[in-house]
Amino acid sequence: MFVNILIVLIVFLIMEGVAFYTHKYVMHGYLWYLHKSHHRPREGMFEKNDWFAVLFAIPSILCIYSGYHNDTVLLWVGVGIACYCPAYFIFHDIIVHRRIKIKYKFSSRYMKRMIRAHQLHHSTSEKDDALSFGFLYVPKGLKLGI
């Protein structure tokens, strides 16, 4: 069981890198036509960018299904991917973008840094001008003005 938990944790951490590169090169690349809705004021509850949640769920579902039915490590890889999803949703959609209204004001340095980095990312509505593509980690060298 220790190995399975370790796999879940490692995959969770790897997902931040996957999210960074997917965000920078896919979402701000050839799938910009879906993602650009996220850099513009939202009209209604959903935006085209929300399709990425569906796209990102597919590998997790396939890994869990295959791993469960074939008794392989893919089960735990899928669980690691699935664990990243609520962390992303809570941070990105609830804390930063307030898609679900909360009154809590964050005071920790980590949260202030993460929120500011994401606000910096959204300071442009253009495909090529954005900075800070991570979701749960901000490199030390990024100047945030805080």
N, C-alpha and C positions, 0 to 999 in steps of 0.2 A: 504494500500500500504506500510506503514511503516513496518508492520510485514513481508511482502514479501521481502522487501529489507534486513531486518535483517536476515531472513532465508538465503538469498543468501550470505551475508557476513559471517555468522556463518559456512555455508557449505564450503565456500572458505577457511576459516581458518582450518577447520577440514581436508580438502583435503591435507594440508601439512603433517599432521600426517599420513593420509592414504598413501600418496606418500612415506614418510619415511619408514613405516613398509613394504609396498609392495616392495620397493627398497631393503631393507635389507633382508627380509625373503622370498620373491618370486623371485625377479630378481636375487638376489645373492643366491638363493636357488634352487628350483626345475625347474625354468625357466631360469637358467643360460645359457643353450644352445642357447637361443635367446639373452640374455643380453651381453654375453661375446664379441659379435661383437662390442659392444660399448666401450670396454676396449682394443681394438686392432685398429691399423690404418685402416681407412675406405678405401675401394676400391669402387669407384663410388659414386653416389649421395646418395644412401640408404644403410642401414644395417639391419640385422635381428632384431635388437633392435627396429626399427621403428614400428614393429607390436604392440608394447605396446601402441602406440598412438591409434591404432584401438581398442585394448582391453579396454582401459580406456574410450574411447568415448561411448562404449555400455551402461554402466549404465546411463550416462547423457542423451543419446537419449531415452532410455526406460522410464526414469523418466519424461522427458519433454513430450513425447508422451502420457504416461499414465495420467500425471497430467493435460495436456491440454484437453484430451478427457473425463476425469472423474472429472474435476474441483477440483483437490486436491492439497495439499501442495507439492506433488511430482514435480509439474511443477517448483517450485522455488528451490527445491533441485537440480533438473537437471540443472537449470540455474546456480546455484552456482558451480556445478562441471564443467560446460562448461566455466565459467569465469576463473577457475583455469588453464585450458588448455592453453590459450594464454599467461598467465603469465609464466607458465612453459616453453613454447616454446621460448618465447622471451629471458628469462634468460638463459635457458640451451642450446638451440640450436643456438641462434644468438649471445648472449653476451659471453658465456663461450666457446662454441665449434666453433663459427664463421662459421657455416654452410651456413650462408648468410653473405657475407663479409661486415663488417662495419669498418670504420677507427677510430671511437670515442674511446678514452681511458678514462676509468672510474677512477675518483679520490676520490669518497666518501668512507669513512671507511667501510660502509655497503657493497658496491659493491666489494671493494677489499677483504673484509673478505669472502664474498660469493664465489667469483671467486677462491680465494686461497683454500677454503675448498673443492671445487669441483676438483681443480687440485690435491689436496692431495688424494681425493678419486680415481682419475685416475692414481696415482703414481704406482699402481699395476695393473697387468693384470690377477690377480688370483681371484678366487671366494671368498676366505675366508680372504684375507689380507686387504681388503678395510676398510677405515674409512669414516666418514661423509656421511651419507645417505640422508640427507635433501636436499631440493632444494631451498627454499626461506628463510630458517632459519638455523643458526648455533649456537649450544649451546655455552655458554660462556666458558665452561671448555675445549673445544677442542683447543689443541695447534697447531697453524697454521704456526708458524715461521715468522710472519710479525710484 
